[in-house]
Amino acid sequence: VVMAGESFNVRVVLKNTQKDWDTENIKVSYKGETEYMLPDSNTSTYFIEKIGKGKTHELNLSMKTRLDIEPKPQKILIAIQYEDSAKTAFEVSEEIPVEIKQPIRLEFDEVNIPATVNAGDNLPISMNVLNMGKSVVYNVRCTLDMPGVIPDSSGYIGNMEPGTSSSAEIYAFFGTLDMKSDDSSSGDNKENKDEMGKYGRSEGTMTITYEDEYGEEYEEIIEVATNIERPIFDSMQEVEEEEEEEPERASQWWVSIVLAAGIIMIIYGS
């Protein structure tokens, strides 16, 4: 397999299969099947004076491919002209197939995940994938791995043609962070540690896997993060409790004023 845009060499062995006469005045020319694969040397022709009966001669053909070559089998064409001992001319041609592979160029937009979520939320997380290369990319899929986050499944895009884009979407449930507390702690301290361990910053990864036309698998990892806060209903309950405490505090304040006034009147009366 030859990567597009690269140079490569092909070793060719010529053998004179005749047992009665030598092969003489041999001319070997080579070229690519299309203009996208070319000889990579000062000459594309070799001259060989003679190959004896049953003998061999080795050639090294230097080739190069253009970056925009189509990813499929391409042929190297070889033309051989020679003469036998009686100066009779012969001509033969050969083809050497070469598998051409285009480099995969997938690009990814930023993962669309909120900077802050509440525990209990069930939200979609998405990301755009772009195939910037010249070959088809197969079985593109995304998986999410984050503490406190449970995805419903992986995001499957499938096959992507060159020059196309697609979006992978994963619905995920945001719970609480998985942090262990010291069981030997006192009740109050342990409760505080549990509360601190439930919420906070969650850092994880979005992993993108895909395959080329030969079934070789590739993997890209993108770091993602969000802040998991307390559930909304917990926050609402705290607000309600604070509102209930306010009238009680106010009544206590008025009771204090009344008591103070009573004491002053008693003092003046005495």
Buried (B, 14 or more C-beta within 10 A) or exposed (E): EBBBEBEBEBEBEBEBEBEEBBBBBBBBBBBBBEEBBBBBBEEBEBEBEBBEEEEEBEBEBBBBBEEEBEBEEBBBBBBBBBBBEEEEEEEEEBEBEBEBBBBBEBEBEEBBBEEEBBBBBEBEBBBBBBBEBBBBBBBBBBBBEBBBBEBEEEBEBEBBEBEBEBEBEBBBBBBBBEBEBEEEEEEEEBEEBBEEBBBBEBEBBBBBBBBBBEEEEEEBEBEBEBEBBBBEEEEEEEEEEEEEEEEEEEEEEEEEEEEEEEEEEEEEEE
